[in-house]
Amino acid sequence: MTMETDQDERLSTENNSNMDGAMELSSASTTIDPRVVESRIRQSASMQRDATMEGNDGVDQPVFPKLSAAQASGNKIEYRRIRCPPHRYTPLRDHWEQILTPLVEYLKLQVRFNTKSRSVEMKTSAHTIDVGALQKGADFVSAFMMGFEVQDAVALLRLDDLYVESFKVTDVKLLKGDHLSRAVGRIAGQDGKTRFAIENATRTRIVVADTRIYMLGSYANLRVARNAICDLILGAP
C-alpha cells in the first residue's frame, strides 16, 4: 500500500510539473515583446528605404510643375477657324450660348463669330491650362457644323476615345439618280427609324447630310455602324 501510494504521488507530481511547463510555454508563445515588434518595424522600413534608393540609384527624381498651354507653345497665341456652312447658320445662332459656355468656362478659350467670313474663331489665352484645349474646341465646333446636336458634340470635350468619321454613299458603291436616292432612303428609313435603330444598337450618333454620312462614337462602335450602313447601301437584306 505504501509503495502504491508513493507511485501515485510521484505521477501526480510529474503531471503537475508537465502542466506548469505547458502553461509557461503557451504564455511565452502568446506574449508579444514590444521591443521585438519595434525592431521588426524598423527593419522593414530600412528595407523599403534601401529598395527605393536602389530603384533611384541614390538620386532624387526631379518634380516639374505642369506647363500651361501658353508656356508649352512658347507664349505664342494659337488660332483656329471653323467655317460655318449656310445651312448651319441659323442653328448656330440659336445655340450660340450653349456652344460658347463650355468653350469659355471649361476650356478657357477666347471665342468670337466673324460675320464677314461667317466662321467661328478661337484662340488661346493666358488662362488656358490644357495644351489640347484649342484642338478639342475646334473638334467640338466642327461636330456641330456637321449636324450633330450640342449635347452630342459636347461629349468630345469630356471623353478622349470619341471620334468623328464621314464618308459618301458613292464611296461604297457608284450610284446615280434614283438608285442613289433609294440608298439614302434605306439608311434613314421611314421617319428615321432605321437610323435610330443603328444609333441605339451601336451607341453612336449618325447624321445623313445629302449623300454624306457623319458618325460620332468610339472606334469599335463606329466600325459596327459603318458596316451596317454599308450593307444598307449595297442593298443587303
C-alpha positions in Angstrom: 0.0 0.0 0.0 2.8 2.4 0.8 4.6 1.6 -2.5 1.4 2.3 -4.5 0.8 5.5 -2.6 4.4 6.7 -3.3 3.9 5.9 -7.0 0.6 7.8 -7.2 2.2 10.8 -5.5 5.1 10.7 -8.0 2.8 10.5 -11.0 0.7 13.4 -9.7 3.8 15.5 -9.1 5.1 14.8 -12.7 1.7 15.7 -14.2 1.6 18.9 -12.3 5.1 19.8 -13.4 4.3 19.0 -17.1 1.1 21.2 -16.9 3.1 24.0 -15.4 5.7 23.7 -18.2 3.0 23.7 -20.9 1.4 26.8 -19.4 4.7 28.5 -19.3 5.3 27.6 -23.0 1.8 28.7 -24.0 2.1 32.0 -22.1 5.6 32.6 -23.6 4.3 31.9 -27.1 1.3 34.2 -26.8 3.2 37.0 -25.1 4.4 39.7 -27.6 7.5 41.6 -26.7 7.2 45.3 -27.8 10.9 45.6 -28.4 10.8 42.7 -30.9 7.9 44.4 -32.8 9.6 47.7 -32.8 12.8 46.2 -34.2 10.9 44.4 -36.9 9.1 47.6 -37.9 12.5 49.4 -38.1 13.9 46.6 -40.2 11.1 46.7 -42.7 11.3 50.5 -43.0 15.0 50.3 -43.7 14.5 47.6 -46.3 11.9 49.7 -48.1 14.2 52.7 -48.0 17.0 50.6 -49.4 14.8 49.3 -52.2 13.8 52.9 -53.1 17.3 54.1 -53.1 18.3 51.2 -55.4 15.5 52.0 -57.8 16.5 55.6 -58.0 20.3 54.8 -58.0 20.6 57.1 -55.0 19.4 60.2 -57.0 16.3 62.1 -56.1 13.9 62.3 -59.1 13.1 65.9 -60.1 9.5 67.0 -60.0 8.5 69.6 -62.6 5.2 71.6 -62.5 2.7 71.2 -65.2 3.1 73.6 -68.1 0.2 75.7 -69.2 -0.9 76.0 -72.9 0.9 79.4 -73.3 4.1 78.1 -71.8 4.1 74.9 -73.9 3.7 77.0 -77.1 6.4 79.4 -76.1 3.9 82.2 -75.1 2.6 82.2 -78.6 -1.1 82.6 -79.2 -2.7 79.8 -81.4 -5.7 80.3 -83.5 -8.4 78.0 -85.0 -11.1 79.0 -87.6 -14.1 76.8 -88.4 -16.2 77.9 -91.3 -20.0 77.7 -90.9 -21.9 76.2 -93.8 -25.0 78.1 -95.0 -27.5 75.5 -93.7 -26.0 75.6 -90.1 -26.0 79.4 -89.8 -29.5 79.6 -88.2 -28.8 76.6 -85.7 -25.5 78.3 -84.7 -27.3 81.5 -83.9 -30.0 79.7 -81.9 -27.5 77.6 -79.9 -24.7 80.1 -79.7 -24.9 80.4 -75.9 -24.8 76.7 -75.4 -21.7 76.4 -77.6 -19.9 79.4 -76.0 -20.3 78.2 -72.4 -18.1 75.0 -72.5 -15.5 76.7 -74.7 -15.1 79.7 -72.3 -15.7 78.2 -68.9 -14.3 74.7 -69.4 -11.5 75.2 -72.0 -10.7 78.8 -71.1 -10.6 79.9 -74.7 -11.5 83.2 -76.4 -14.2 82.7 -79.0 -15.9 85.0 -81.4 -18.0 84.7 -84.6 -16.8 86.6 -87.6 -19.8 87.8 -89.5 -17.8 88.7 -92.6 -16.3 85.3 -93.2 -19.1 83.5 -91.4 -16.7 81.4 -89.3 -16.1 80.7 -85.6 -12.7 81.9 -84.5 -10.9 80.7 -81.3 -7.6 81.4 -79.7 -5.8 80.5 -76.5 -5.3 82.9 -73.7 -3.2 83.2 -70.5 -5.9 81.4 -68.6 -5.8 78.3 -70.9 -4.4 75.4 -68.9 -4.9 72.3 -71.1 -2.4 72.1 -74.1 -5.0 70.3 -76.3 -7.9 72.7 -75.3 -7.8 74.5 -78.7 -8.0 71.3 -80.7 -10.8 69.9 -78.5 -12.7 73.1 -79.0 -12.2 73.0 -82.8 -13.4 69.4 -82.9 -16.5 70.3 -80.8 -17.5 73.2 -83.1 -16.7 71.2 -86.2 -19.0 68.4 -85.0 -21.8 70.9 -84.5 -21.2 72.3 -88.0 -21.6 68.7 -89.4 -25.1 68.5 -88.0 -24.7 66.9 -84.6 -26.7 68.2 -81.6 -24.9 70.3 -79.0 -25.4 67.7 -76.3 -23.8 65.0 -78.5 -20.9 67.2 -79.6 -20.1 68.2 -76.0 -19.1 64.6 -75.4 -15.9 65.3 -77.5 -14.8 67.6 -74.7 -15.4 65.2 -71.9 -14.3 61.9 -73.4 -11.0 61.1 -75.1 -12.0 58.0 -77.0 -14.6 59.5 -79.3 -14.0 60.1 -83.0 -15.9 61.6 -85.9 -15.9 59.7 -89.2 -17.5 60.7 -92.5 -17.9 59.1 -96.0 -20.0 59.5 -99.0 -22.5 57.0 -100.3 -20.8 56.9 -103.6 -17.6 55.8 -101.9 -19.2 52.5 -101.1 -21.0 51.9 -104.4 -21.2 54.1 -107.5 -24.9 55.0 -107.7 -26.7 57.7 -109.7 -30.1 59.2 -109.9 -32.9 57.3 -108.3 -30.6 54.5 -107.2 -28.7 57.0 -105.1 -31.9 58.4 -103.6 -33.2 55.0 -102.7 -29.8 54.1 -101.0 -30.1 57.3 -98.8 -33.7 56.4 -98.1 -32.7 53.0 -96.9 -30.2 54.5 -94.5 -32.7 56.9 -93.0 -35.7 54.6 -93.1 -39.3 55.6 -92.6 -39.4 58.7 -90.3 -35.7 57.9 -89.4 -36.5 54.6 -87.8 -33.6 52.7 -89.4 -31.1 55.4 -88.4 -32.4 55.5 -84.8 -32.1 51.7 -84.6 -28.5 51.7 -85.7 -27.7 54.5 -83.3 -29.3 52.7 -80.3 -27.7 49.4 -81.2 -24.2 50.7 -81.7 -24.3 53.7 -79.2 -23.3 56.1 -81.9 -24.7 59.3 -83.5 -25.4 59.4 -87.2 -26.1 62.4 -89.4 -27.3 62.0 -93.0 -26.5 65.1 -94.9 -27.5 64.6 -98.6 -25.1 61.9 -99.8 -22.6 62.2 -97.0 -22.7 60.3 -93.7 -21.3 61.6 -90.5 -20.8 59.3 -87.5 -19.8 60.1 -83.9 -18.7 57.4 -81.4 -15.9 55.2 -80.2 -13.7 53.3 -82.6 -15.3 49.9 -82.1 -18.8 51.2 -82.3 -18.1 53.3 -85.4 -16.9 50.1 -87.2 -20.1 48.3 -86.4 -22.2 51.2 -87.5 -20.2 51.7 -90.7 -20.6 48.0 -91.6 -24.4 48.3 -91.1 -24.7 51.4 -93.2 -22.5 49.9 -96.0 -24.8 46.8 -96.1 -27.8 49.1 -96.5 -26.1 51.0 -99.3 -25.2 47.7 -101.1 -28.8 46.5 -100.7 -28.0 43.6 -98.4 -31.1 42.1 -96.8 
